[in-house]
Amino acid sequence: MVAKKIAYSRLRSSAIGLSACAALFSLAAAQNPPENREGIPAAYTGPANAVAAIVNDTVITTFDVQQRMRLMLATSGGRITPQMLPQLQRQALKDLVEEQLKIQESKNFDLTPDNDEIQGELNQMAQRTGLSAEQFSDVLKQEGVSPETLKSQIAASIVWPRLVQGRYGKRVRVDEDEINSTLERLRADATQEQILISEICIPVPSPDQVQAYYEGGMQLLEQMRKGVPFAVIAQQFSACTTAASGGDMGWMRAGELPEDLDTAVRELPVGAVTNPILSDNAFMILAIRDRREAVKQGEKTWTFAFASTPLSTGRAAGRASLEKLKTAEACVGGRTLRADLGAGVDVAVVENATLSSVDERFRPALENLSRGDLSEIIEADDSLFILYACEVDEGLGIPSRDAIEDRLYSRQLERIAQQYLRDVERKSTVDIRLKSAPNAAEGRQSAANSG
């Protein structure tokens, strides 16, 4: 009950913003022509001036846009200023158009979200606010937001990554040289400080729109200067997957970011925010939330596979069998091997072992192994042994190769997803009919000129 009261209090603080939203929306709707049904699908029987956009044969109404704005205001805790409402309207309409494009394209490939999946996402969102799903739904209704508005947003967020992964996932290749160069850069920077960073990503659809999107990013910075928290703006305007957590990227070591972004954050103090930086066809805005000194090097650890066979197998035959370990892909678990090592050969994997925790007879063989190295044959207890280094953690807190590969893979796939969406948009018919309302400053200037 306490959590519910807190949530109600937080969301009710957006009442002024919701009123402003309604007033803004009335102004924007009033700017539409009274009745022009040209291009409106026959299936839509509502008033023409309530059409905000048409995406192929699907109508997005002004009510849809108003609902999305109410949702954005409610989830911001009322911390969006009236000056941001015109930009909020543009973002709401842009999001709705893109969601329709994603859903329509997914349907072309027979991909539709499961209702249980959507409800599961809703339940998780409710849990993050400390409410049950029913309480969360009640809070939205109190703010005039239909739960269907949120479900539509969730549906697109489920099917689109699945479509992109299915169509392009296998085409993404993370080069070993790229992983190695990232690791080398991290090792070189391992003794440097760590930075707690948040991000806002603003994809740029085409080169001729760079200036316009840069100015849009500067408008977001202006709202931060007026007191709107970075996290709130990230939740509403960022295209990164970190938007749901307010843009939180966590602690990053110097060198983990792309070079242009890394250079910018190194030079800024805690509390500073970068200007929009064009990187990989998107403007990035980074906030420096904290810094901490580099951790001291800890104890080195190995994740390694080892194989053994009885000495009675014979040294030559035993060696031939054990040396197959390097190509058997034993590091994935040791039970399902790509290559049969032969009868009487046992394989196991030891994770994150320090040198002192390993049998002293195997320490000399393990100590000098780097990732991908195979040891010499070791004879002990009437058996032959061999070790293969899967991963080596130098105790510097550097992410594993798998973690780096996943991060590089995600970046590449996200760029592909953005390009794919632009391609879908180009081959679609998108008719934007809702006119942008002026912001407060423009409105005052217009009134002054008319007087």
N, C-alpha and C positions, 0 to 999 in steps of 0.2 A: 504494500500500500504506500509505503514511503517512497519507493522508487517511482511508483505511478504518479504521485503528487509532484515529484521533482520533474518528471518528464512533462506533465501537464503544464507546470509553471514555466518550463523552458520554452515549450512550443507556443504557449499563450503570449509570450513576449514578442512574438512575430505579428501580433494583431494589427499594429500600425502599418507594418510592411504589407500585410495582406490587403488592407484598405487602400493603400497607395497602389498596390498591384491592380486592384479593381478599377481605380480611377484612371490609371495609365492605360489599362486595357480598353476602357470605354473610349478614351481619346483615340487610340490606335484603330479601333473598329470603326469609329466615326469617320475616319479618313478613307475607308473603302467606298467604292462606288455603291449606290443604293441597290441596284439589281442588274447584274450582268452575268448571265448564266452560261456564257460561252466557255466551252472547255470543261464544264462541270459534269462529272459522270451522272448518267440518268438515275443511278441507284441512290444518289444523294438528293433528298427531297426538302432539306432544310433551306433557310434563307441564304441567298448568295453572299450577303455581306458578312456571314458567319464562317465563310471559308477562309482559313488562314493559308493553306497550301494544298496542292494536289500532287501526289506522288504516284505517277502512272495513273491507275484508276482508283486510288485510295484518297479520300478527303481527310485532311487534318483540319479540325474546326478551331475557331477561336476559343471555344470551351476547352478543347484539349490543351491548347497553349496555356490558358489560364490555370487549368488544373496542374500542369507541369510547373508553372511558376509558383503556385501555392505549395507544391511539394518541395521545391527548392528553398523557398522561404522558411517553411516549417523545419526542414532538416538543418537549416543554418542557425536555428535558435534565435531568429530575429535580428541577426547581426549584419544583415545586408542593408546598406543605406539607401534612401530614396534615389540618390544619384545613380545607383547601380541598376535600377529597375529597367531602363531601356536596354541595357546590355543583357540583363537577365532575360528579358523577353526575346531578344535575338538568339541567346543561347538556348532557351527552351524550345524555340521553333527549329533551330538547327538540330538539336538533339532528336526531336520528334521526326524530322525528315530523315535523318540518318538511321534511326531505329526502323522506320518503315522500309528503307532501302535494304537494310540487313535482313529483316524478317521476310520480305518478298524474295530476295535472292536465296535465302535459306530454303524457302518453300519450293523453289525451282529444283532443289536437290533433295526434296522430300525430308527436310529436317524441320521438325517442330518441337518446341519445348514440352516436356512432360509436366503435367499439373503438379505432380508430387515434387518435382525439382523446383518449380517456382515457389511452392509453399515452403519447401526447405530453406530457400534463400530468405524468404520473408521471416521465417522463424529465427534464422541467424541474425538478421537485422534487428529483430525485436530483442533478442538476447543481449546484443551489444548496448542497447539502451536500458537494460535491466527490466524489461517488461515481457509479459507473455505475448503470444501472437494476437490474442483477442484484445488485450490492453493496447497493443501497438496499433491495431486496426481502429480501435475506439479513438485514440489520440489523433490519428489522421482524419477521421470523420469530424472530430471536433474542430479541426482546422479547415474543414470544407474540402478535403482531399479524398477522392474516391480511391479505395484500395486497388481498383482496376488500373488506375494511372501508374501505380508503382509496379503492378504485375506486368504491364506492357513493357516497362523499362527493363525489368528483370528478364523477361522472355528474350529480348534482343541480346542481352548480356550473356545468355546461356548458349543460344544457337550460333551466334556469329563466331566466337572463338572456335567452336566445334567445326564449323564450315571451313574456316581458314586453315585450321590444323589438318583437316581431312584432305583439302585440295592442295595445300602447299607445304605441309609439314615435312614430307619426305624430300622436298627439294632443297630445304635449308641445310646447308653444310657448314659446320663450324670447323675451320681448318686447324690442324694441329699447330701450325706455326702461329696462328692467332692466339691460341690458348697459351702456347709457350711464351710469346711476347708479352701477354698480359701477366703471366706468372713472373717473368723476369722484371717487369716494371713494378710489380707488387713487392718482390724481394728487395729491389733497389730502394723502395720507399718504406720498407717494413719498419725502419727505425724512426719514421716520422709520425707526427700526430694523427689522430683519427678525428673525423668531422661528422657531426650529426646533421644530416641534410634532409630538407623537404623539397619537393619539385612540383612545378606546374608545367604541363606539356600542351602546347598549342600547335597542332599540325597545320602546315601551310599547304593548301590544295594545289597551288600552281605558282610558278615563279613571279607572275605578274601581280600576285596578291601579297607579296612579302611585306611591302610597306604598310598596307592596310592592317595586316595581322600584327606587325610590330607595334603600330599605334594602339591596337586593341590590347596588347600586352602592357603597354605603358598606362593605359586606363586602369587596368587591374592594379598596377603598382600605386597609382594615385589613390585608389580605394583603400589600400593597405596603409598608406600614410594618414588616411582619415580615420584609421582605427579598426578596419575590418580585418579579422585574423587571417593569416596566410592559409591556415587549414580550411577555413570556410570557403575561401575563393578556390582553393584546390578542389574541394569536393564538388563545387558547382561548375567549374570552367575547365578543369584539367582533363586531357584525353588519356593520361597515363593510367595504368592499372592501379597505381598507388592513390588515385583520387579518393577511393572509398575510405582510406585511412588519413585523409587530409594531406596527401602528398608525401607521407613519411617514408623515406628511403632507409632509415636506420643509420647506424654508424658506418661510415665509409672511410677506407684508408686512402691517403693520397695516392693517386695513380689508378684507382678503380674506375673513375669516370673517364669518358672520352677526353682527349687532350685539351680541346677548347674549353670544356666545362671545368676540367681539373685546374687549369690555369686560373680561371676566374675565382673559384672558391678558395684557393690557397691564399689569395691576397686580401680576403675580406674578414672583418672581425665578427665575433658572435653577435647575432641580432641583425646582421646586414642581409639584404636581398639583392640579387643581381638584377641588372636590366635584362630584357629578353635577349637571349643568345641563340642565334640560328645554328642548329646542329641536327644533321640527318633529316632535313626537310620539316623541321618543327622548331618553333621558338620555345626555349627552355628558360624558366625562371626558377632560380634556386635560392633557398633560404638557409643561412648558416645558423643552426639552433644552438650548437655547443661544440666545444673542442676538448679533447683530452690527450694527454701525452701517450706516446706509443708504449705498449706493454713491453716488459723485458722478455727476452727470449726464454721460453720455457723448455722443458725436456722434449727432445726429439722423439717422435713416435712413428711406427710403421704399421701399415695394414698389409699383411702378406699371406700368400697361399703357400702351403708346404705339402709335399708328397713324399710318401715313403713306400718302400718295398723290402721284403726280407732279403738278407744277404744271400740266402740260398738260391735266389733267382739267378745269381751270377753278376759279377760287377759290370761286365760289358752289356749284358741284356738289361740290367737294372738301370744303368746310365742312359741307355737308349730310350727306355720307357719314361724315366723321370724328366728328361730334358724336353719331352713333349709338353710339359706343364706350361711353358711360355706361350704356346699357341692354343691352349685348351680353354681359355676364358674362365679360369677357375675363380677369378676375383668376384664374379657375380654371385658366388655362394658356395662353390665347391662341389655341389651335388650334381648339377647338370653340366657336363663338360662337352665342349664342341668336339674334342678328339678323345678317343679311347686310349687311356695310358697303358692298357694291358692288364692281364689278370694279376691279382695280388697287389695292386697299387692303390693306396688310400690317399685321399686328398681332403684337406680342410683349410679353412681360412681363419686367421687370427686378426682381430681388428684393434687398431690404436694401441699397439703394444710398445712399451718403453723397453730400452735395451736391458735394463735391470730386471724386468719381469720375464725375460726369456731365459730358458735353460742356458747356462754358461757355455755349454758345448757348441751352441749355435750362434752365440753373440758375435764372434769374429766374422762369420759368414754374413750376418745381417747388417753389421755396423756400416759397411761401405756400400750397401745397395741403394741405388737410386730407383725412382719409379721405372718399372719395366725391365729391371735387371734380374738375371737369374744367377743364383749362387753356384759355387762349386759343389760337387757331391760331398756329403758329410756322412761318415760312417760312425754309427753309435748303436749300442744295444742290439747287435746282430742284424742291423737294418741299414739301408741306404736312405738318405734324406736329401731333399733339395728345396730351396726357398725361392719364391718369386715375389718381388716387391710390387704390390698393387698401388699403394699410395705411401708417400713419405711426408709427414708433417714436421717441418723444421722447428716447430714451437714458436712461430712468429704470428700465429693467428691468421695466416693466409688461407683464403678459401681453398677447398680441394679442387682438383681439376674438373671433377664432375659439376661442382657448384659453378665454376667459372664457365664451363661449357653450357650449362643450363641458362646462365645469364646472357651469354652471347647469342645463344639460340633464340631466347625470348626477344631480344632486341631486334634480331633479323626478322623474326616472324611478325613482330609488331609493325615494322616498316612495311612488310608485305601486306599486312592487313589494311594499313592506311591507304596504300596504293590501290589495293583491290576495291576498297570502298569508293575511291575516286573514279575508278573505271566503271563500277556499277552505276554511279551517279551520272557519268557522261552518257551512258547508253540508255538512261531512263529519262522520262519526262517529268521534270520537277518545276512546278509553277507556284512561285511564292506570291501570295496575294496580300498578306498582312503587312501593312506599312509600319515601319519602325516609328515609335513615338519619340519626340524630342526628349533629351534629358532635362533636368531641372534648370541647368544653366542656360541651355538653348531656349527653353520655354520662357525664361525671364527676359532674355535678349529679344525674343520675338515679340513679347508683350510691350517692351520698351519701344521697339521700332514702330509698332502699330499705333502707339500713343503719340 
